[in-house]
Amino acid sequence: MRSVLVFSTLSSVFCFSMFYRVTNAVIAPDLIRDLSLNAEKLGMLSSAFFYSFALFQIPMGVLLDKIGPRIVITFFSLIGASGAFIFGFADSFATAFAGRTLLGIGMASVLMGSLKVFVIEFPARRFAILSGTIIGIGTLGNILATSPLAYLNATIGWRQTLIYAGGINAVLSILVFWVLKGNAGNTQQDDLPHSVPDKKTGIVESFRLVVSNLSFWQIGALAFFRYGTFVALQGLWLGPYFMDIKGLTQMKTGSVLMMLSIGMIVGSPIAGYLADRVFQSKKSVILTGLILYAFCLVPLTGIFDIDSPFIFSVLLFLIGVFSSFGMLLYAHIKGLFPLSMSATAIAGVNFFVVSGGAFFMQVMGNTIEAFAQTGHSYPAQAYHAAFSICLAGIIAGLVFYAFSKDPRDHH
């Protein structure tokens, strides 16, 4: 019973983390109007979450090891809730930017903290299924940021929605503190196989060994381009593209964007099954999936003229399915290092993942801003140019990654 309560509480907080990441795609027209933004500012505002989130990945592993997930997740989630309130009340770019920054800092602890709880509180054999499941459940947060958010925006407005989200977020933070009392508050209870090797390899030494490994950079680079391109499309730029260029309503845009999340939910278990049962090689499954992801980005570059929401829905579903194969990069890096260094290696890759989101949201905003506005929006070529940058990035990442070490899993 306790384990169900712990898991469901952590999953709920993680849903909010995923929700905040991508809210701006659907409410972009309202943000532009209410905060007087251009494409460049909108890109900066959306990437603020990812920059602060990425920076806080660096100390997060150490904080979780030294203080324990109970205090760390509670404290940071409350910071996140305050960010939602500030963003909801924002009347200027600067205030909204501060709100998004606090949201990023606040949510930085949730996934890594949850993984730490799984290590401490659950049997080792359940780690893979728990970590996969929490990421799958988190995708519901992405779904909430599509049609449901468009509906709430139409009925109570984006400000009220963010303020309510902050309120629920604060309640969940306190619930985390309550459900984790006992074990997770005390990291001494960490099961021995995890904590013994740590004595041999200090934090600085672990960090040095990880960053001097070429495969770490190859995996990190692909993680940067895979997640960066995906979240910039999902979390921001596909929304204005569908509304301004393709003439879709906010609700219809929300429904089409939802297909990305549904694709992710369908693809994640397929990728895991192929890697564990069929090919026994994470690397070949990652390469195959992400090469197909790159192919699916080609139609967004304007080579084909697509106007049908149905075709876009199918395309976005496939982008979601193949992009989800990138989740296996965490498993790939974990297989290259001893258990005592796995947290450092995974947190390192996570830094690249989130930095990619910050980088692409902003670079695509700057690219779109470089084109002269036609009427109230930017021309189609502006978006096609920005989407072409995504395609070029993922191809570069795949070429570099193709030469990485393949840990044939010895299960």
C-alpha positions as CSV (number, residue, x, y, z in Angstrom):
1,M,0.0,0.0,0.0
2,R,2.8,2.4,1.0
3,S,4.7,1.6,-2.2
4,V,1.6,2.4,-4.3
5,L,1.1,5.7,-2.4
6,V,4.8,6.7,-2.9
7,F,4.8,5.8,-6.6
8,S,1.5,7.6,-7.4
9,T,2.5,10.7,-5.5
10,L,5.9,11.0,-7.3
11,S,4.2,10.2,-10.7
12,S,1.7,13.0,-10.1
13,V,4.4,15.6,-9.4
14,F,6.3,14.4,-12.5
15,C,3.1,14.9,-14.5
16,F,3.2,18.6,-13.6
17,S,6.9,18.8,-14.6
18,M,6.0,17.5,-18.0
19,F,2.9,19.8,-18.2
20,Y,4.9,23.0,-17.5
21,R,7.5,22.1,-20.1
22,V,5.1,22.3,-23.0
23,T,2.3,24.6,-22.0
24,N,3.4,27.5,-24.2
25,A,2.6,25.7,-27.6
26,V,-1.1,26.0,-27.1
27,I,-1.2,29.4,-25.3
28,A,1.4,31.0,-27.5
29,P,-1.0,33.5,-29.2
30,D,-2.3,34.6,-25.8
31,L,1.2,35.0,-24.4
32,I,2.2,37.1,-27.5
33,R,-0.9,39.3,-27.0
34,D,-0.9,39.6,-23.2
35,L,2.9,40.0,-22.7
36,S,3.7,41.8,-26.0
37,L,6.2,39.2,-27.2
38,N,7.8,38.5,-30.6
39,A,9.1,35.1,-31.7
40,E,12.5,35.7,-30.2
41,K,11.1,36.6,-26.8
42,L,8.6,33.7,-26.9
43,G,11.5,31.3,-27.6
44,M,13.5,32.8,-24.7
45,L,10.5,32.6,-22.3
46,S,9.9,29.0,-23.1
47,S,13.6,28.0,-22.9
48,A,14.0,29.7,-19.5
49,F,12.4,26.6,-17.9
50,F,15.0,24.3,-19.6
51,Y,18.1,26.4,-18.9
52,S,17.4,26.6,-15.2
53,F,16.3,22.9,-15.1
54,A,19.6,21.9,-16.9
55,L,21.8,23.9,-14.6
56,F,20.2,22.4,-11.5
57,Q,20.8,18.8,-12.9
58,I,24.5,19.3,-12.0
59,P,24.1,19.6,-8.2
60,M,20.9,17.5,-8.0
61,G,22.6,14.1,-7.9
62,V,24.9,15.2,-5.0
63,L,22.0,16.8,-3.1
64,L,19.9,13.7,-3.5
65,D,22.8,11.5,-2.3
66,K,23.7,13.7,0.7
67,I,20.3,15.1,1.9
68,G,17.9,12.5,0.6
69,P,15.0,12.7,-1.9
70,R,12.3,13.5,0.8
71,I,13.6,17.0,1.6
72,V,15.0,17.7,-1.8
73,I,11.8,16.9,-3.8
74,T,9.6,18.7,-1.3
75,F,11.7,21.9,-1.2
76,F,12.2,22.1,-4.9
77,S,8.6,21.3,-5.8
78,L,7.4,24.2,-3.6
79,I,9.8,26.5,-5.6
80,G,8.1,25.1,-8.8
81,A,4.7,25.9,-7.4
82,S,5.8,29.5,-6.6
83,G,7.0,29.7,-10.2
84,A,3.5,28.7,-11.5
85,F,1.9,31.4,-9.4
86,I,4.4,34.1,-10.6
87,F,3.9,33.1,-14.2
88,G,0.1,33.1,-13.8
89,F,0.2,36.7,-12.4
90,A,2.9,38.0,-14.8
91,D,2.2,41.3,-16.5
92,S,5.6,41.6,-18.3
93,F,8.2,39.5,-20.1
94,A,10.6,39.8,-17.1
95,T,8.1,38.5,-14.5
96,A,7.0,35.7,-16.8
97,F,10.6,34.8,-17.4
98,A,11.3,34.7,-13.6
99,G,8.2,32.4,-13.2
100,R,9.4,30.0,-15.9
101,T,12.9,30.0,-14.4
102,L,11.5,29.1,-11.0
103,L,9.4,26.4,-12.6
104,G,12.5,24.9,-14.2
105,I,14.5,25.0,-10.9
106,G,11.5,23.5,-9.0
107,M,10.9,20.6,-11.4
108,A,14.6,19.7,-11.7
109,S,14.5,17.3,-8.8
110,V,11.4,15.3,-9.7
111,L,12.6,12.6,-12.1
112,M,16.1,12.2,-10.6
113,G,14.6,12.3,-7.1
114,S,12.0,9.7,-8.0
115,L,14.7,7.4,-9.5
116,K,16.6,7.8,-6.2
117,V,13.5,6.8,-4.3
118,F,13.1,3.7,-6.5
119,V,16.7,2.7,-5.7
120,I,16.2,3.1,-2.0
121,E,12.7,1.8,-1.5
122,F,12.1,-0.8,-4.2
123,P,13.9,-4.1,-5.2
124,A,16.6,-3.6,-7.8
125,R,14.8,-5.9,-10.3
126,R,11.8,-3.5,-10.4
127,F,13.9,-0.4,-11.2
128,A,13.6,-0.6,-15.0
129,I,9.8,-1.1,-15.0
130,L,9.3,1.7,-12.4
131,S,11.5,4.2,-14.3
132,G,9.8,3.3,-17.6
133,T,6.3,3.6,-16.0
134,I,6.9,7.0,-14.4
135,I,8.1,8.4,-17.7
136,G,5.0,6.9,-19.4
137,I,2.7,8.4,-16.8
138,G,4.6,11.8,-17.1
139,T,3.5,11.9,-20.7
140,L,0.0,12.4,-19.4
141,G,1.3,15.8,-18.3
142,N,2.2,16.5,-22.0
143,I,-1.3,15.4,-23.0
144,L,-2.9,17.8,-20.4
145,A,-1.0,20.6,-22.1
146,T,-2.8,20.0,-25.4
147,S,-6.6,19.9,-25.8
148,P,-7.4,20.0,-22.1
149,L,-5.2,23.2,-21.7
150,A,-6.8,24.7,-24.9
151,Y,-10.2,24.1,-23.3
152,L,-9.2,25.6,-19.9
153,N,-7.6,28.5,-21.7
154,A,-10.9,29.2,-23.6
155,T,-13.0,28.9,-20.4
156,I,-10.9,30.4,-17.5
157,G,-7.8,31.7,-19.3
158,W,-4.2,30.7,-19.1
159,R,-3.4,32.7,-16.0
160,Q,-6.1,31.1,-13.9
161,T,-5.1,27.7,-15.2
162,L,-1.4,28.2,-14.1
163,I,-2.5,29.5,-10.7
164,Y,-4.6,26.4,-10.1
165,A,-1.8,24.2,-11.3
166,G,0.5,25.9,-8.8
167,G,-2.0,25.2,-6.0
168,I,-2.3,21.5,-6.8
169,N,1.5,21.3,-7.2
170,A,2.0,22.8,-3.7
171,V,-0.4,20.3,-2.1
172,L,1.5,17.4,-3.9
173,S,4.8,18.8,-2.6
174,I,3.6,18.5,1.0
175,L,2.2,15.1,0.2
176,V,5.7,14.0,-1.0
177,F,7.1,15.0,2.4
178,W,4.4,13.0,4.2
179,V,4.6,9.8,2.1
180,L,8.4,9.6,2.1
181,K,8.7,9.8,5.9
182,G,10.8,7.0,7.2
183,N,13.0,5.3,4.7
184,A,13.6,7.8,1.9
185,G,14.4,10.6,4.3
186,N,17.4,8.7,5.4
187,T,19.8,7.8,2.7
188,Q,21.8,5.6,5.0
189,Q,19.2,3.0,4.3
190,D,20.4,2.8,0.8
191,D,20.9,-0.9,-0.1
192,L,24.5,-1.9,0.2
193,P,25.4,-2.8,-3.3
194,H,24.7,0.7,-4.4
195,S,26.5,2.5,-1.6
196,V,29.6,0.4,-1.0
197,P,31.4,1.1,-4.4
198,D,30.8,4.8,-3.7
199,K,33.4,4.7,-1.0
200,K,36.0,3.8,-3.7
201,T,35.0,6.4,-6.2
202,G,34.5,9.9,-4.9
203,I,32.2,12.4,-6.5
204,V,35.0,14.3,-8.3
205,E,36.6,11.1,-9.5
206,S,33.3,9.7,-10.8
207,F,32.7,12.9,-12.6
208,R,36.2,12.9,-14.1
209,L,35.8,9.3,-15.4
210,V,32.4,10.0,-16.9
211,V,33.4,13.2,-18.8
212,S,36.7,11.7,-20.1
213,N,34.7,8.9,-21.8
214,L,34.1,9.6,-25.5
215,S,30.9,7.5,-25.5
216,F,29.4,9.8,-22.8
217,W,29.8,12.7,-25.2
218,Q,28.4,10.7,-28.2
219,I,25.3,9.6,-26.2
220,G,25.0,13.1,-24.7
221,A,25.1,14.7,-28.1
222,L,22.3,12.5,-29.5
223,A,20.2,13.0,-26.3
224,F,20.7,16.8,-26.8
225,F,19.5,16.8,-30.4
226,R,16.7,14.1,-30.0
227,Y,15.0,15.7,-27.0
228,G,15.9,19.3,-28.0
229,T,14.2,19.1,-31.4
230,F,11.2,17.0,-30.1
231,V,10.4,19.3,-27.2
232,A,10.9,22.5,-29.1
233,L,8.4,21.2,-31.7
234,Q,5.9,19.8,-29.1
235,G,6.4,22.5,-26.5
236,L,6.3,25.6,-28.6
237,W,6.8,26.0,-32.3
238,L,4.3,23.5,-33.9
239,G,1.5,25.3,-32.0
240,P,1.9,28.7,-33.7
241,Y,2.7,26.9,-37.0
242,F,-0.6,25.1,-37.0
243,M,-2.6,28.1,-35.9
244,D,-0.9,30.8,-38.0
245,I,0.2,29.0,-41.2
246,K,-2.3,26.1,-41.4
247,G,-5.3,28.0,-39.9
248,L,-6.2,25.4,-37.2
249,T,-8.1,26.6,-34.1
250,Q,-6.6,26.3,-30.7
251,M,-8.6,23.2,-29.9
252,K,-7.8,21.5,-33.2
253,T,-4.1,22.4,-32.7
254,G,-4.3,20.8,-29.2
255,S,-5.8,17.6,-30.7
256,V,-3.1,17.3,-33.4
257,L,-0.3,18.0,-30.9
258,M,-1.7,15.3,-28.6
259,M,-0.7,12.7,-31.2
260,L,3.0,13.3,-30.3
261,S,2.3,12.2,-26.7
262,I,0.2,9.3,-27.8
263,G,3.0,8.2,-30.1
264,M,5.5,8.5,-27.2
265,I,3.3,6.3,-24.9
266,V,2.9,3.7,-27.7
267,G,6.6,3.8,-28.7
268,S,8.3,3.6,-25.3
269,P,7.4,0.0,-24.4
270,I,8.0,-1.1,-28.0
271,A,11.5,0.4,-27.8
272,G,12.2,-1.3,-24.5
273,Y,10.9,-4.7,-25.7
274,L,13.0,-4.5,-28.9
275,A,16.2,-3.6,-26.9
276,D,15.8,-6.2,-24.2
277,R,14.1,-9.2,-26.0
278,V,14.7,-9.0,-29.7
279,F,18.1,-7.3,-30.5
280,Q,19.9,-7.4,-27.2
281,S,21.6,-4.2,-28.3
282,K,20.3,-0.9,-27.1
283,K,22.5,1.0,-29.6
284,S,21.1,-0.6,-32.8
285,V,17.5,0.0,-31.6
286,I,18.3,3.6,-30.8
287,L,19.9,4.2,-34.2
288,T,17.0,2.6,-36.1
289,G,14.3,4.5,-34.2
290,L,16.0,7.8,-34.4
291,I,16.9,7.5,-38.1
292,L,13.1,6.9,-38.7
293,Y,12.5,10.0,-36.4
294,A,14.8,12.1,-38.7
295,F,12.8,10.8,-41.8
296,C,9.6,11.9,-40.1
297,L,10.9,15.4,-39.7
298,V,11.5,15.8,-43.5
299,P,7.8,16.7,-44.3
300,L,8.0,19.6,-41.8
301,T,10.7,21.3,-43.8
302,G,8.1,22.4,-46.4
303,I,9.3,20.0,-49.1
304,F,5.7,18.6,-49.3
305,D,2.7,20.8,-49.0
306,I,0.5,19.2,-46.2
307,D,-2.8,20.9,-45.3
308,S,-4.8,18.0,-43.9
309,P,-5.0,17.8,-40.1
310,F,-5.4,14.1,-40.4
311,I,-2.1,13.7,-42.2
312,F,-0.4,15.9,-39.6
313,S,-1.9,13.8,-36.9
314,V,-0.5,10.6,-38.4
315,L,2.9,12.3,-38.9
316,L,3.0,13.6,-35.3
317,F,2.0,10.1,-34.0
318,L,5.0,8.6,-35.9
319,I,7.4,11.3,-34.7
320,G,6.3,10.5,-31.1
321,V,6.7,6.8,-31.6
322,F,10.2,7.0,-33.1
323,S,11.4,9.8,-30.8
324,S,10.6,7.6,-27.8
325,F,13.4,5.3,-28.8
326,G,15.7,8.0,-27.5
327,M,14.7,7.0,-23.9
328,L,17.0,4.0,-24.3
329,L,20.0,6.4,-24.2
330,Y,19.7,6.4,-20.4
331,A,20.0,2.6,-20.5
332,H,22.9,2.8,-22.9
333,I,25.0,5.1,-20.7
334,K,24.1,3.0,-17.6
335,G,25.6,-0.1,-19.3
336,L,28.9,1.6,-19.8
337,F,29.7,2.5,-16.2
338,P,29.9,0.7,-12.9
339,L,26.8,0.9,-10.7
340,S,28.5,3.3,-8.3
341,M,28.9,5.9,-11.1
342,S,25.5,5.3,-12.8
343,A,23.8,8.3,-11.2
344,T,26.6,10.6,-12.3
345,A,26.4,9.3,-15.8
346,I,22.6,9.4,-16.1
347,A,22.4,12.9,-14.6
348,G,25.1,14.0,-17.1
349,V,23.0,12.7,-20.0
350,N,19.9,14.3,-18.5
351,F,21.8,17.6,-18.5
352,F,22.3,17.3,-22.3
353,V,18.6,16.3,-22.7
354,V,17.3,19.4,-21.0
355,S,19.9,21.8,-22.5
356,G,18.7,20.6,-25.9
357,G,15.2,21.8,-25.1
358,A,16.5,25.3,-24.0
359,F,18.8,25.5,-27.1
360,F,16.3,24.6,-29.8
361,M,13.4,26.6,-28.4
362,Q,15.5,29.7,-28.5
363,V,17.4,29.1,-31.8
364,M,14.2,28.3,-33.6
365,G,12.7,31.5,-32.2
366,N,15.6,33.6,-33.4
367,T,15.4,31.9,-36.8
368,I,11.7,32.7,-37.1
369,E,12.2,36.2,-35.9
370,A,14.8,36.7,-38.7
371,F,11.9,36.7,-41.2
372,A,9.8,39.8,-41.7
373,Q,6.3,39.4,-40.3
374,T,3.4,39.2,-42.8
375,G,0.4,40.7,-41.1
376,H,0.1,39.3,-37.6
377,S,2.3,36.2,-38.2
378,Y,5.6,35.0,-39.6
379,P,5.7,33.5,-43.1
380,A,5.6,29.7,-43.7
381,Q,9.3,29.8,-44.8
382,A,10.3,31.0,-41.3
383,Y,8.9,27.9,-39.7
384,H,10.2,25.6,-42.4
385,A,13.7,27.1,-41.9
386,A,13.4,26.5,-38.1
387,F,12.2,22.9,-38.6
388,S,15.1,22.3,-41.1
389,I,17.5,23.2,-38.3
390,C,15.9,20.4,-36.2
391,L,16.5,17.9,-39.1
392,A,20.1,19.0,-39.6
393,G,20.8,18.7,-35.8
394,I,19.4,15.2,-35.4
395,I,21.4,14.0,-38.5
396,A,24.6,15.4,-37.0
397,G,23.8,13.7,-33.6
398,L,23.2,10.4,-35.3
399,V,26.4,10.4,-37.2
400,F,28.5,11.2,-34.1
401,Y,26.6,8.6,-32.0
402,A,27.0,5.8,-34.6
403,F,30.7,5.5,-33.5
404,S,29.9,5.1,-29.7
405,K,30.7,1.9,-27.7
406,D,27.9,-0.7,-27.6
407,P,27.6,-2.4,-24.2
408,R,26.2,-5.8,-25.2
409,D,24.0,-6.3,-22.2
410,H,25.0,-9.3,-20.1
411,H,21.7,-10.1,-18.5
